[in-house]
């Protein structure tokens, strides 16, 4: 990524982190413990990919001030963090580390971690609807955003994917099932982020193009995630490697091997880049997409 685009990415990330801090700081002290747990996981780092996608798609669709949607874009990070907290719970993947720190339930206990995830989930919709009440988002667009986001994380999306994942543990699943699982579990939220950016801009005819880009990116992203679980390190990933193997999970690497997985991730990245041609001024996203293919975290 060139220096100009790196500076733009840093700017987006700074905006997101600033808004996330304001969002949790606005919560009353009465619920101090659960708010601390939410902040602990939310502010532990992370790439902030999903909110960046929201703002960048709004910008590529003609929005001159995408930063005005930073708070709305944070709804994706709130949901994403909720899913990570719940995914780490003993009844799910039982992971002790996340984003370089003990997972939420290790730091706060299972009960508070469960509630912190729940609270982040509802907070996402509170933030979106409040942005409409504040006049930042036209009300009909806010309703569309709530519709897209709630479908993406429900039984046809993230939760559905997680159920297939849980039920597939220790079993041999084929590539088709793995694709469905990952499209729902990881892909749906990435697609929601891209589509929500388009909706915020009001250029609705661009939705299918953003969705096509996101589908290819989402699959490439998950394949790289699987590769890093084998080739990465605790230091760069912020969690132990080898967790998929330990939990007897079928991944792209176990099904296809490292080399083929890398080749398919590359092919999907090229496909994603092709879908960007519909948009104007896509250089930043093009570089970010390529960077995600070679990421180490
Ligand atoms: C238990 C009710 C209930 C629901 C939970 C756990 C769950 C539903 C869904 C799991 C979704 C999940 C954790 C998908 C994994 C997606 C993925 C590749 C996460 C890593 O994303 P990055 O690399 O992480 O963007 P950072 O830390 O950089 O933000």
Boltz pocket constraint, residues with backbone or C-beta under 6 A from the ligand:
constraints:
  - pocket:
      binder: B
      contacts: [[A, 45], [A, 46], [A, 47], [A, 48], [A, 49], [A, 80], [A, 82], [A, 83], [A, 84], [A, 86], [A, 87], [A, 88], [A, 92], [A, 99], [A, 158], [A, 159], [A, 162], [A, 185], [A, 186], [A, 221], [A, 222], [A, 225], [A, 297]]
      max_distance: 6.0
